[in-house]
Structures are given as structure tokens and as C-alpha cells.
Amino acid sequence: MASVLSDYLKKEQMLKQLQEELQALENNSELKEELEFKERLQALMTEHGKLARDVCEMLDPTYRSKPAKTGKVSTSSTDGRKKRPLKVYKNPHTGEVVETRGGNHKVIQEWKAEFGNEEVVSWVVKEIA
């Protein structure tokens, strides 16, 4: 029980400290100015039916085309990995064409099961990097 009481007292002290810090922030004139600006800006955006994204694009036309600042060189738009080349396969037996960037495409897997990996790989008619 002593550990529970000790934990409670520590948390109570932390809460008191955070409340003091919050009170100091609420009295900060710079914070008050920023909050007022934000409220006025949001009211203006609502009045004109605009989203924050729209305003960013108006102020900086390259806003959407800028890569995320993650500190690493990004070769792909999502996870930093290089984008796989697009491969176009054409089945000579059926004439069916399949475009894929990965090896797990359902149709490609079926073809490989039926005709063998080497033969299906030879059906690549176009590879786009």
C-alpha cells in the first residue's frame, strides 16, 4: 500500500507543477497574441470557406510539392525506399497484359505456378524505372 500512496503523492506533485507551468503560459503575452491570431485566422478561413491547406498553397504555391522534412533523403513519397520499376508482362498464350511493381501480383503468381518462374519472367515486355 505504501507504494500506491507514494505513487499517488508523486503524481499529485507532478500535477501541481504542471498546473503552475500552465498558469505561467496562460499569463504569457506572446501566447495570448498567437492564440488571438489563430482564432482570427480560423474565423477568416471559415468566412471564406477555406482550409488551412488552401491558405498554405496560396501563400506558397510549392507547398504540396515539397518533400517532408524528415532529415533523410527520400526516394519515395512514403517510406524512403526506392520505388520499384513498373514491369509490364504479356502472356503469349492468352494475350493478357499485367502491369505490376511487385512480385506478389495474383495473376503473375498464377502464371508462375502454371508456366514456371523463368518463362513468366521472359514475358516482361516493358520495364519502366
Distance bins in CASP14 RR format, pairs under 12 A and 6 or more apart:
PFRMAT RR
TARGET T0000
AUTHOR 0000-0000-0000
RMODE 2
METHOD distances of the structure
MODEL  1
1 7 0 0 0 0 0 1 0 0 0 0 0
1 8 0 0 0 0 0 1 0 0 0 0 0
2 8 0 0 0 0 0 1 0 0 0 0 0
2 9 0 0 0 0 0 1 0 0 0 0 0
3 9 0 0 0 0 0 1 0 0 0 0 0
3 10 0 0 0 0 0 1 0 0 0 0 0
4 10 0 0 0 0 0 1 0 0 0 0 0
4 11 0 0 0 0 0 1 0 0 0 0 0
5 11 0 0 0 0 0 1 0 0 0 0 0
5 12 0 0 0 0 0 1 0 0 0 0 0
6 12 0 0 0 0 0 1 0 0 0 0 0
6 13 0 0 0 0 0 1 0 0 0 0 0
7 13 0 0 0 0 0 1 0 0 0 0 0
7 14 0 0 0 0 0 1 0 0 0 0 0
8 14 0 0 0 0 0 1 0 0 0 0 0
8 15 0 0 0 0 0 1 0 0 0 0 0
9 15 0 0 0 0 0 1 0 0 0 0 0
9 16 0 0 0 0 0 1 0 0 0 0 0
10 16 0 0 0 0 0 1 0 0 0 0 0
10 17 0 0 0 0 0 1 0 0 0 0 0
11 17 0 0 0 0 0 1 0 0 0 0 0
11 18 0 0 0 0 0 1 0 0 0 0 0
12 18 0 0 0 0 0 1 0 0 0 0 0
12 19 0 0 0 0 0 1 0 0 0 0 0
13 19 0 0 0 0 0 1 0 0 0 0 0
13 20 0 0 0 0 0 1 0 0 0 0 0
14 20 0 0 0 0 0 1 0 0 0 0 0
14 21 0 0 0 0 0 1 0 0 0 0 0
15 21 0 0 0 0 0 1 0 0 0 0 0
15 22 0 0 0 0 0 1 0 0 0 0 0
16 22 0 0 0 0 0 1 0 0 0 0 0
16 23 0 0 0 0 0 1 0 0 0 0 0
17 23 0 0 0 0 0 1 0 0 0 0 0
17 24 0 0 0 0 0 1 0 0 0 0 0
18 24 0 0 0 0 0 1 0 0 0 0 0
18 25 0 0 0 0 0 1 0 0 0 0 0
19 25 0 0 0 0 0 1 0 0 0 0 0
19 26 0 0 0 0 0 1 0 0 0 0 0
20 26 0 0 0 0 0 1 0 0 0 0 0
20 27 0 0 0 0 0 1 0 0 0 0 0
21 27 0 0 0 0 0 1 0 0 0 0 0
21 28 0 0 0 0 0 1 0 0 0 0 0
22 28 0 0 0 0 0 1 0 0 0 0 0
22 31 0 0 0 0 0 1 0 0 0 0 0
23 31 0 0 0 0 0 1 0 0 0 0 0
24 30 0 0 0 0 0 1 0 0 0 0 0
24 31 0 0 0 0 1 0 0 0 0 0 0
25 31 1 0 1 0 0 0 0 0 0 0 0
25 32 0 0 0 0 1 0 0 0 0 0 0
25 34 0 0 0 0 0 1 0 0 0 0 0
25 35 0 0 0 0 0 1 0 0 0 0 0
26 32 0 0 0 0 1 0 0 0 0 0 0
26 35 0 0 0 0 1 0 0 0 0 0 0
28 34 0 0 0 0 1 0 0 0 0 0 0
28 35 0 0 0 0 1 0 0 0 0 0 0
29 35 0 0 0 0 0 1 0 0 0 0 0
29 36 0 0 0 0 0 1 0 0 0 0 0
30 36 0 0 0 0 0 1 0 0 0 0 0
30 37 0 0 0 0 0 1 0 0 0 0 0
31 37 0 0 0 0 0 1 0 0 0 0 0
31 38 0 0 0 0 0 1 0 0 0 0 0
32 38 0 0 0 0 0 1 0 0 0 0 0
32 39 0 0 0 0 0 1 0 0 0 0 0
33 39 0 0 0 0 0 1 0 0 0 0 0
33 40 0 0 0 0 0 1 0 0 0 0 0
34 40 0 0 0 0 0 1 0 0 0 0 0
34 41 0 0 0 0 0 1 0 0 0 0 0
35 41 0 0 0 0 0 1 0 0 0 0 0
35 42 0 0 0 0 0 1 0 0 0 0 0
36 42 0 0 0 0 0 1 0 0 0 0 0
36 43 0 0 0 0 0 1 0 0 0 0 0
37 43 0 0 0 0 0 1 0 0 0 0 0
37 44 0 0 0 0 0 1 0 0 0 0 0
38 44 0 0 0 0 0 1 0 0 0 0 0
38 45 0 0 0 0 0 1 0 0 0 0 0
38 52 0 0 0 0 0 1 0 0 0 0 0
39 45 0 0 0 0 0 1 0 0 0 0 0
39 46 0 0 0 0 0 1 0 0 0 0 0
40 46 0 0 0 0 0 1 0 0 0 0 0
40 47 0 0 0 0 0 1 0 0 0 0 0
41 47 0 0 0 0 0 1 0 0 0 0 0
41 48 0 0 0 0 0 1 0 0 0 0 0
41 50 0 0 0 0 0 1 0 0 0 0 0
41 51 0 0 0 0 0 1 0 0 0 0 0
41 52 0 0 0 0 1 0 0 0 0 0 0
41 55 1 0 0 1 0 0 0 0 0 0 0
41 56 0 0 0 0 0 1 0 0 0 0 0
41 59 0 0 0 0 0 1 0 0 0 0 0
42 48 0 0 0 0 0 1 0 0 0 0 0
42 49 0 0 0 0 0 1 0 0 0 0 0
42 50 0 0 0 0 0 1 0 0 0 0 0
42 51 0 0 0 0 0 1 0 0 0 0 0
42 52 0 0 0 0 1 0 0 0 0 0 0
42 55 0 0 0 0 0 1 0 0 0 0 0
43 49 0 0 0 0 0 1 0 0 0 0 0
43 50 0 0 0 0 0 1 0 0 0 0 0
44 50 0 0 0 0 1 0 0 0 0 0 0
44 52 0 0 0 0 0 1 0 0 0 0 0
44 54 0 0 0 0 0 1 0 0 0 0 0
44 55 0 0 0 0 1 0 0 0 0 0 0
45 51 1 0 0 1 0 0 0 0 0 0 0
45 52 1 0 0 1 0 0 0 0 0 0 0
45 53 0 0 0 0 0 1 0 0 0 0 0
45 54 1 0 0 1 0 0 0 0 0 0 0
45 55 1 0 0 1 0 0 0 0 0 0 0
45 56 0 0 0 0 0 1 0 0 0 0 0
45 58 0 0 0 0 0 1 0 0 0 0 0
46 52 0 0 0 0 0 1 0 0 0 0 0
46 54 0 0 0 0 0 1 0 0 0 0 0
46 55 0 0 0 0 0 1 0 0 0 0 0
48 54 0 0 0 0 1 0 0 0 0 0 0
48 55 0 0 0 0 1 0 0 0 0 0 0
48 58 0 0 0 0 0 1 0 0 0 0 0
49 55 0 0 0 0 0 1 0 0 0 0 0
50 56 0 0 0 0 0 1 0 0 0 0 0
50 57 0 0 0 0 1 0 0 0 0 0 0
50 58 0 0 0 0 1 0 0 0 0 0 0
50 59 0 0 0 0 0 1 0 0 0 0 0
51 57 0 0 0 0 1 0 0 0 0 0 0
51 58 0 0 0 0 0 1 0 0 0 0 0
52 58 0 0 0 0 0 1 0 0 0 0 0
52 59 0 0 0 0 0 1 0 0 0 0 0
52 63 0 0 0 0 0 1 0 0 0 0 0
53 59 0 0 0 0 0 1 0 0 0 0 0
53 60 0 0 0 0 0 1 0 0 0 0 0
53 63 1 0 0 1 0 0 0 0 0 0 0
53 64 0 0 0 0 1 0 0 0 0 0 0
54 60 0 0 0 0 0 1 0 0 0 0 0
54 61 0 0 0 0 0 1 0 0 0 0 0
54 63 0 0 0 0 1 0 0 0 0 0 0
54 64 0 0 0 0 0 1 0 0 0 0 0
55 63 0 0 0 0 1 0 0 0 0 0 0
56 62 0 0 0 0 0 1 0 0 0 0 0
56 63 1 0 1 0 0 0 0 0 0 0 0
56 64 0 0 0 0 1 0 0 0 0 0 0
56 65 0 0 0 0 0 1 0 0 0 0 0
56 66 0 0 0 0 0 1 0 0 0 0 0
57 63 1 0 1 0 0 0 0 0 0 0 0
57 64 1 0 0 1 0 0 0 0 0 0 0
57 65 0 0 0 0 0 1 0 0 0 0 0
57 66 0 0 0 0 0 1 0 0 0 0 0
58 64 0 0 0 0 0 1 0 0 0 0 0
60 66 0 0 0 0 1 0 0 0 0 0 0
64 77 0 0 0 0 0 1 0 0 0 0 0
65 77 0 0 0 0 0 1 0 0 0 0 0
66 74 0 0 0 0 0 1 0 0 0 0 0
66 77 0 0 0 0 0 1 0 0 0 0 0
67 73 0 0 0 0 1 0 0 0 0 0 0
67 74 1 0 1 0 0 0 0 0 0 0 0
67 75 0 0 0 0 0 1 0 0 0 0 0
67 76 0 0 0 0 0 1 0 0 0 0 0
67 77 1 0 0 1 0 0 0 0 0 0 0
67 78 0 0 0 0 0 1 0 0 0 0 0
67 80 0 0 0 0 1 0 0 0 0 0 0
68 74 1 0 0 1 0 0 0 0 0 0 0
68 76 0 0 0 0 0 1 0 0 0 0 0
68 77 0 0 0 0 1 0 0 0 0 0 0
68 78 0 0 0 0 1 0 0 0 0 0 0
68 79 0 0 0 0 0 1 0 0 0 0 0
68 80 0 0 0 0 1 0 0 0 0 0 0
70 76 0 0 0 0 0 1 0 0 0 0 0
70 77 0 0 0 0 0 1 0 0 0 0 0
70 78 0 0 0 0 0 1 0 0 0 0 0
70 79 0 0 0 0 0 1 0 0 0 0 0
70 80 0 0 0 0 1 0 0 0 0 0 0
71 80 0 0 0 0 0 1 0 0 0 0 0
72 79 0 0 0 0 0 1 0 0 0 0 0
72 80 1 0 0 1 0 0 0 0 0 0 0
72 81 0 0 0 0 0 1 0 0 0 0 0
73 80 0 0 0 0 1 0 0 0 0 0 0
73 81 0 0 0 0 0 1 0 0 0 0 0
73 82 0 0 0 0 0 1 0 0 0 0 0
74 80 1 0 1 0 0 0 0 0 0 0 0
74 81 0 0 0 0 1 0 0 0 0 0 0
74 82 0 0 0 0 0 1 0 0 0 0 0
74 83 0 0 0 0 0 1 0 0 0 0 0
75 81 1 0 0 1 0 0 0 0 0 0 0
75 82 1 0 1 0 0 0 0 0 0 0 0
75 83 1 0 0 1 0 0 0 0 0 0 0
75 84 0 0 0 0 0 1 0 0 0 0 0
75 129 0 0 0 0 0 1 0 0 0 0 0
76 82 1 0 0 1 0 0 0 0 0 0 0
76 83 1 0 1 0 0 0 0 0 0 0 0
76 84 0 0 0 0 1 0 0 0 0 0 0
76 101 0 0 0 0 0 1 0 0 0 0 0
77 83 0 0 0 0 1 0 0 0 0 0 0
81 101 0 0 0 0 0 1 0 0 0 0 0
82 101 0 0 0 0 0 1 0 0 0 0 0
82 129 0 0 0 0 1 0 0 0 0 0 0
83 101 1 0 0 1 0 0 0 0 0 0 0
83 102 0 0 0 0 0 1 0 0 0 0 0
83 128 0 0 0 0 0 1 0 0 0 0 0
83 129 0 0 0 0 1 0 0 0 0 0 0
84 99 0 0 0 0 0 1 0 0 0 0 0
84 100 0 0 0 0 1 0 0 0 0 0 0
84 101 1 0 1 0 0 0 0 0 0 0 0
84 102 1 0 1 0 0 0 0 0 0 0 0
84 103 0 0 0 0 1 0 0 0 0 0 0
84 104 0 0 0 0 0 1 0 0 0 0 0
84 105 0 0 0 0 0 1 0 0 0 0 0
84 127 0 0 0 0 0 1 0 0 0 0 0
84 128 0 0 0 0 0 1 0 0 0 0 0
84 129 0 0 0 0 1 0 0 0 0 0 0
85 99 0 0 0 0 0 1 0 0 0 0 0
85 100 0 0 0 0 0 1 0 0 0 0 0
85 101 1 0 0 1 0 0 0 0 0 0 0
85 102 0 0 0 0 1 0 0 0 0 0 0
85 103 0 0 0 0 0 1 0 0 0 0 0
85 124 0 0 0 0 1 0 0 0 0 0 0
85 126 0 0 0 0 1 0 0 0 0 0 0
85 127 1 0 1 0 0 0 0 0 0 0 0
85 128 1 0 0 1 0 0 0 0 0 0 0
85 129 1 0 1 0 0 0 0 0 0 0 0
86 98 0 0 0 0 0 1 0 0 0 0 0
86 99 1 0 1 0 0 0 0 0 0 0 0
86 100 1 0 0 1 0 0 0 0 0 0 0
86 101 1 0 1 0 0 0 0 0 0 0 0
86 102 0 0 0 0 1 0 0 0 0 0 0
86 103 0 0 0 0 0 1 0 0 0 0 0
86 105 0 0 0 0 0 1 0 0 0 0 0
86 124 0 0 0 0 0 1 0 0 0 0 0
86 125 0 0 0 0 0 1 0 0 0 0 0
86 126 1 0 0 1 0 0 0 0 0 0 0
86 127 1 0 0 1 0 0 0 0 0 0 0
86 128 1 0 1 0 0 0 0 0 0 0 0
86 129 0 0 0 0 1 0 0 0 0 0 0
87 97 0 0 0 0 0 1 0 0 0 0 0
87 98 0 0 0 0 1 0 0 0 0 0 0
87 99 1 0 0 1 0 0 0 0 0 0 0
87 100 1 0 1 0 0 0 0 0 0 0 0
87 101 1 0 0 1 0 0 0 0 0 0 0
87 102 1 0 0 1 0 0 0 0 0 0 0
87 103 0 0 0 0 1 0 0 0 0 0 0
87 105 0 0 0 0 1 0 0 0 0 0 0
87 108 0 0 0 0 1 0 0 0 0 0 0
87 120 0 0 0 0 0 1 0 0 0 0 0
87 121 0 0 0 0 1 0 0 0 0 0 0
87 122 0 0 0 0 0 1 0 0 0 0 0
87 123 0 0 0 0 1 0 0 0 0 0 0
87 124 1 0 1 0 0 0 0 0 0 0 0
87 125 0 0 0 0 1 0 0 0 0 0 0
87 126 1 0 0 1 0 0 0 0 0 0 0
87 127 1 0 1 0 0 0 0 0 0 0 0
87 128 0 0 0 0 1 0 0 0 0 0 0
87 129 0 0 0 0 0 1 0 0 0 0 0
88 96 0 0 0 0 0 1 0 0 0 0 0
88 97 1 0 0 1 0 0 0 0 0 0 0
88 98 1 0 0 1 0 0 0 0 0 0 0
88 99 1 0 1 0 0 0 0 0 0 0 0
88 100 0 0 0 0 1 0 0 0 0 0 0
88 101 0 0 0 0 0 1 0 0 0 0 0
88 105 0 0 0 0 0 1 0 0 0 0 0
88 108 0 0 0 0 0 1 0 0 0 0 0
88 123 0 0 0 0 1 0 0 0 0 0 0
88 124 1 0 0 1 0 0 0 0 0 0 0
88 125 1 0 1 0 0 0 0 0 0 0 0
88 126 1 0 1 0 0 0 0 0 0 0 0
88 127 1 0 0 1 0 0 0 0 0 0 0
88 128 1 0 0 1 0 0 0 0 0 0 0
89 95 0 0 0 0 0 1 0 0 0 0 0
89 96 0 0 0 0 1 0 0 0 0 0 0
89 97 1 0 0 1 0 0 0 0 0 0 0
89 98 1 0 1 0 0 0 0 0 0 0 0
89 99 1 0 0 1 0 0 0 0 0 0 0
89 100 1 0 0 1 0 0 0 0 0 0 0
89 101 0 0 0 0 0 1 0 0 0 0 0
89 102 0 0 0 0 0 1 0 0 0 0 0
89 103 0 0 0 0 0 1 0 0 0 0 0
89 105 0 0 0 0 1 0 0 0 0 0 0
89 107 0 0 0 0 1 0 0 0 0 0 0
89 108 1 0 0 1 0 0 0 0 0 0 0
89 109 0 0 0 0 0 1 0 0 0 0 0
89 110 0 0 0 0 0 1 0 0 0 0 0
89 111 1 0 0 1 0 0 0 0 0 0 0
89 112 0 0 0 0 0 1 0 0 0 0 0
89 115 0 0 0 0 0 1 0 0 0 0 0
89 119 0 0 0 0 0 1 0 0 0 0 0
89 120 1 0 0 1 0 0 0 0 0 0 0
89 121 0 0 0 0 1 0 0 0 0 0 0
89 122 0 0 0 0 1 0 0 0 0 0 0
89 123 1 0 1 0 0 0 0 0 0 0 0
89 124 1 0 1 0 0 0 0 0 0 0 0
89 125 1 0 0 1 0 0 0 0 0 0 0
89 126 0 0 0 0 1 0 0 0 0 0 0
89 127 0 0 0 0 0 1 0 0 0 0 0
90 96 1 0 0 1 0 0 0 0 0 0 0
90 97 1 0 1 0 0 0 0 0 0 0 0
90 98 0 0 0 0 1 0 0 0 0 0 0
90 99 0 0 0 0 0 1 0 0 0 0 0
90 107 0 0 0 0 0 1 0 0 0 0 0
90 108 0 0 0 0 0 1 0 0 0 0 0
90 111 0 0 0 0 0 1 0 0 0 0 0
90 120 0 0 0 0 0 1 0 0 0 0 0
90 122 0 0 0 0 0 1 0 0 0 0 0
90 123 1 0 1 0 0 0 0 0 0 0 0
90 124 0 0 0 0 1 0 0 0 0 0 0
90 125 1 0 1 0 0 0 0 0 0 0 0
90 126 0 0 0 0 1 0 0 0 0 0 0
91 97 1 0 0 1 0 0 0 0 0 0 0
91 98 1 0 0 1 0 0 0 0 0 0 0
91 107 0 0 0 0 1 0 0 0 0 0 0
91 108 0 0 0 0 1 0 0 0 0 0 0
91 110 0 0 0 0 0 1 0 0 0 0 0
91 111 1 0 0 1 0 0 0 0 0 0 0
91 112 0 0 0 0 0 1 0 0 0 0 0
91 114 0 0 0 0 1 0 0 0 0 0 0
91 115 0 0 0 0 1 0 0 0 0 0 0
91 119 0 0 0 0 0 1 0 0 0 0 0
91 120 0 0 0 0 1 0 0 0 0 0 0
91 122 0 0 0 0 0 1 0 0 0 0 0
91 123 1 0 0 1 0 0 0 0 0 0 0
91 124 0 0 0 0 0 1 0 0 0 0 0
91 125 0 0 0 0 0 1 0 0 0 0 0
92 111 0 0 0 0 0 1 0 0 0 0 0
92 115 0 0 0 0 1 0 0 0 0 0 0
92 119 0 0 0 0 1 0 0 0 0 0 0
92 120 0 0 0 0 0 1 0 0 0 0 0
92 122 0 0 0 0 1 0 0 0 0 0 0
92 123 1 0 0 1 0 0 0 0 0 0 0
92 124 0 0 0 0 0 1 0 0 0 0 0
92 125 0 0 0 0 1 0 0 0 0 0 0
93 111 0 0 0 0 1 0 0 0 0 0 0
93 114 0 0 0 0 1 0 0 0 0 0 0
93 115 0 0 0 0 1 0 0 0 0 0 0
93 119 0 0 0 0 0 1 0 0 0 0 0
93 120 0 0 0 0 0 1 0 0 0 0 0
93 123 0 0 0 0 1 0 0 0 0 0 0
94 107 0 0 0 0 0 1 0 0 0 0 0
94 110 0 0 0 0 0 1 0 0 0 0 0
94 111 0 0 0 0 1 0 0 0 0 0 0
94 114 0 0 0 0 0 1 0 0 0 0 0
94 115 0 0 0 0 0 1 0 0 0 0 0
94 123 0 0 0 0 0 1 0 0 0 0 0
95 107 0 0 0 0 0 1 0 0 0 0 0
95 111 0 0 0 0 0 1 0 0 0 0 0
95 123 0 0 0 0 1 0 0 0 0 0 0
95 125 0 0 0 0 0 1 0 0 0 0 0
96 105 0 0 0 0 0 1 0 0 0 0 0
96 107 1 0 0 1 0 0 0 0 0 0 0
96 108 0 0 0 0 0 1 0 0 0 0 0
96 110 0 0 0 0 0 1 0 0 0 0 0
96 111 0 0 0 0 1 0 0 0 0 0 0
96 120 0 0 0 0 0 1 0 0 0 0 0
96 123 0 0 0 0 1 0 0 0 0 0 0
96 125 0 0 0 0 0 1 0 0 0 0 0
97 107 0 0 0 0 1 0 0 0 0 0 0
97 108 0 0 0 0 0 1 0 0 0 0 0
97 111 0 0 0 0 0 1 0 0 0 0 0
97 123 0 0 0 0 1 0 0 0 0 0 0
97 124 0 0 0 0 0 1 0 0 0 0 0
97 125 1 0 0 1 0 0 0 0 0 0 0
97 126 0 0 0 0 1 0 0 0 0 0 0
98 105 1 0 0 1 0 0 0 0 0 0 0
98 106 0 0 0 0 1 0 0 0 0 0 0
98 107 1 0 1 0 0 0 0 0 0 0 0
98 108 1 0 0 1 0 0 0 0 0 0 0
98 109 0 0 0 0 0 1 0 0 0 0 0
98 110 0 0 0 0 0 1 0 0 0 0 0
98 111 0 0 0 0 1 0 0 0 0 0 0
98 112 0 0 0 0 0 1 0 0 0 0 0
98 120 0 0 0 0 1 0 0 0 0 0 0
98 123 0 0 0 0 1 0 0 0 0 0 0
98 124 0 0 0 0 0 1 0 0 0 0 0
98 125 0 0 0 0 0 1 0 0 0 0 0
98 126 0 0 0 0 0 1 0 0 0 0 0
99 105 0 0 0 0 1 0 0 0 0 0 0
99 107 0 0 0 0 0 1 0 0 0 0 0
99 108 0 0 0 0 0 1 0 0 0 0 0
99 124 0 0 0 0 0 1 0 0 0 0 0
99 125 0 0 0 0 0 1 0 0 0 0 0
99 126 0 0 0 0 1 0 0 0 0 0 0
99 127 0 0 0 0 0 1 0 0 0 0 0
99 128 0 0 0 0 1 0 0 0 0 0 0
100 106 0 0 0 0 1 0 0 0 0 0 0
100 107 0 0 0 0 1 0 0 0 0 0 0
100 108 1 0 0 1 0 0 0 0 0 0 0
100 109 0 0 0 0 0 1 0 0 0 0 0
100 111 0 0 0 0 0 1 0 0 0 0 0
100 120 0 0 0 0 0 1 0 0 0 0 0
100 123 0 0 0 0 0 1 0 0 0 0 0
100 124 0 0 0 0 0 1 0 0 0 0 0
100 126 0 0 0 0 0 1 0 0 0 0 0
100 127 0 0 0 0 0 1 0 0 0 0 0
100 128 0 0 0 0 0 1 0 0 0 0 0
101 108 0 0 0 0 0 1 0 0 0 0 0
101 127 0 0 0 0 0 1 0 0 0 0 0
101 128 0 0 0 0 1 0 0 0 0 0 0
101 129 0 0 0 0 0 1 0 0 0 0 0
102 108 0 0 0 0 1 0 0 0 0 0 0
102 109 0 0 0 0 0 1 0 0 0 0 0
102 127 0 0 0 0 0 1 0 0 0 0 0
103 109 1 0 0 1 0 0 0 0 0 0 0
103 111 0 0 0 0 0 1 0 0 0 0 0
103 112 0 0 0 0 1 0 0 0 0 0 0
103 117 0 0 0 0 0 1 0 0 0 0 0
103 120 0 0 0 0 0 1 0 0 0 0 0
103 121 0 0 0 0 0 1 0 0 0 0 0
103 124 0 0 0 0 0 1 0 0 0 0 0
104 110 0 0 0 0 0 1 0 0 0 0 0
104 112 0 0 0 0 0 1 0 0 0 0 0
105 111 0 0 0 0 1 0 0 0 0 0 0
105 112 0 0 0 0 1 0 0 0 0 0 0
105 120 0 0 0 0 0 1 0 0 0 0 0
106 112 0 0 0 0 0 1 0 0 0 0 0
106 113 0 0 0 0 0 1 0 0 0 0 0
107 113 0 0 0 0 0 1 0 0 0 0 0
107 114 0 0 0 0 0 1 0 0 0 0 0
107 115 0 0 0 0 0 1 0 0 0 0 0
107 120 0 0 0 0 1 0 0 0 0 0 0
107 123 0 0 0 0 0 1 0 0 0 0 0
108 114 0 0 0 0 0 1 0 0 0 0 0
108 115 0 0 0 0 0 1 0 0 0 0 0
108 116 0 0 0 0 0 1 0 0 0 0 0
108 117 0 0 0 0 1 0 0 0 0 0 0
108 119 0 0 0 0 0 1 0 0 0 0 0
108 120 1 0 0 1 0 0 0 0 0 0 0
108 121 0 0 0 0 1 0 0 0 0 0 0
108 123 0 0 0 0 1 0 0 0 0 0 0
108 124 0 0 0 0 0 1 0 0 0 0 0
109 115 0 0 0 0 0 1 0 0 0 0 0
109 116 0 0 0 0 0 1 0 0 0 0 0
109 117 0 0 0 0 0 1 0 0 0 0 0
109 120 0 0 0 0 1 0 0 0 0 0 0
110 116 0 0 0 0 0 1 0 0 0 0 0
110 120 0 0 0 0 1 0 0 0 0 0 0
111 117 0 0 0 0 1 0 0 0 0 0 0
111 118 0 0 0 0 0 1 0 0 0 0 0
111 119 0 0 0 0 1 0 0 0 0 0 0
111 120 1 0 1 0 0 0 0 0 0 0 0
111 121 0 0 0 0 0 1 0 0 0 0 0
111 122 0 0 0 0 0 1 0 0 0 0 0
111 123 1 0 0 1 0 0 0 0 0 0 0
111 124 0 0 0 0 0 1 0 0 0 0 0
112 118 0 0 0 0 1 0 0 0 0 0 0
112 119 0 0 0 0 1 0 0 0 0 0 0
112 120 1 0 1 0 0 0 0 0 0 0 0
112 121 0 0 0 0 1 0 0 0 0 0 0
112 122 0 0 0 0 0 1 0 0 0 0 0
112 123 0 0 0 0 0 1 0 0 0 0 0
113 119 0 0 0 0 0 1 0 0 0 0 0
113 120 0 0 0 0 1 0 0 0 0 0 0
114 120 0 0 0 0 1 0 0 0 0 0 0
115 121 0 0 0 0 0 1 0 0 0 0 0
115 122 0 0 0 0 1 0 0 0 0 0 0
115 123 0 0 0 0 1 0 0 0 0 0 0
116 122 0 0 0 0 0 1 0 0 0 0 0
116 123 0 0 0 0 0 1 0 0 0 0 0
117 123 0 0 0 0 0 1 0 0 0 0 0
118 124 0 0 0 0 0 1 0 0 0 0 0
121 127 0 0 0 0 0 1 0 0 0 0 0
END
